[in-house]
Amino acid sequence: MPDPVRADLDAHRRGLADEFEQTLAPHARPCVAITSRRVAPHPLRRGLIGRALRRPTSPPVLDVLASKFGGTPYAETPGDWHDHGFLGQIDLAEATAVLPPDHLRLTGILGIAVNREPRGGPTDLVRVRWFPQPAIERAVPAPASADGAWEARLDFRLAWSLPQDDILDALWPLAEPRWFEYERFFPAGYNDDGDGDVHTLLGNGPDEVHGFDDLAAYACLLRLPFDNTAGFHWGSNCVYVIVPRDEIARGDLHRAVAVVANA
């Protein structure tokens, strides 16, 4: 734990910091931290003022199978992203390869797009599609424009996730101060997605989401906060992609759904 946290715990009782770390250890889970980096000197598109000033743009450069935000989406039918703004896609085999050898491995491409005219409530804001066996021979042109402003390559590294909110409240050993009152509570390498432009695959999910009542039956596949590099945000919210627990355990993501929760 960070030094201020350890000092406070041990000030209440010698050795309490070590005990708390041992309590947290079974709740730590490996996950994939996802960060983005721009691949072109100019954005994919400009706003009204940028267009009026004839500011330059850059065309997509990344391969249709690449992990990325923005750019050219992978699709297997022309209607896969109809009326949606393409946000990005993840090569799940590439992403989960950074996890420990005994951890879950996933395959295929997970595509994410923003519904330009949502009508079905909070679960209709973002659409996800899983392509189990993507191949360049199956790829077809998809008439979806990028929702983010920039094309960005995705990088993956091993990270660790701890529970938050009510679950962590129940584990915290002191009445005062609460864990969330520390400027920096989580150890280095844990819960990096709380720091901003870091997304997580297979980390801990939210306690509750907007307009979705069966959350206990689902596991968190992906957490998407804002991304300044790629140029998208959800205001004060995050988008989570969740999958039925029994299905994600066998690598089946056909029923993945995107939901929205407060960040």
C-alpha positions, 0 to 999 in steps of 0.5 A: 500500500502507499506509505500514507495508507500504511502509516495510518493503518499501523498507527491504529495497530502495529502490523495492521497494514500487513494484515490488510494487504493479506485480506486484499490479496485474494480479491486481486485479479489480473487484467489487461491495461489498454492505452492508446497512441496516435498514428498520424499527425492529423485527426481523422475529421475536423469540426466546423471551424477546422473545416472552414479553416481547411485544417488538414486531416489524415486518412486511416492507416491501420490494418482492418484487423488491428486493435485500435480506436478510430480508423477502418472497422472490421465488418463481415456484412455491410450492415454490421455498423449501420447508423453507428459511429465506429469507436474502436476494436480489440484483437482479444487474442493479442490483448489477453496474451499479456495475462498469466499463463493460467488465466482466461484467454479470449479470441476474435475481434470485439468491435465497439460503436456508438449508436447515433440515434439511440431509442432503447434506453441506456443499453442502446447507447453503445453497440458491441459485436464479437467476431469469433473468427476474423479474417481478412478474406471475410472483411467487407467495407463498413459504412461507419465513420469514426466516432473519436477524432483520432486514429490510435493504436492500442497497446496492452500490458498486464495490470491488476484490479481490486474491488472498489465501492461497497466491496472495498468498504466492507474490507476496510478495517478502520472507521476513519479515515475511509479508503476513498479519503486518500489522494492515492489509495491503490498500490502502483499497478492496481486500478490504473483505469481510475487515473484517466486514459487507461481502459481495462479488459477483464477487471472488476466491474461496477456495482450498479449501472443505468437501466440494467437490473441483472448485473449479478449474472454478468462479468465485466469484459471491458471498461472504457472511460474517456480517452483524450488521445483518441478524442472521445468521452462519456461525460462523467460516465464510463461504458462497460461491456459485460457478458453472462458469467457462464458464457465468458468462462468458455470464451463465448461473447455473443451476448456481450452488451454495453452498459453505462455507469457513473465513473 
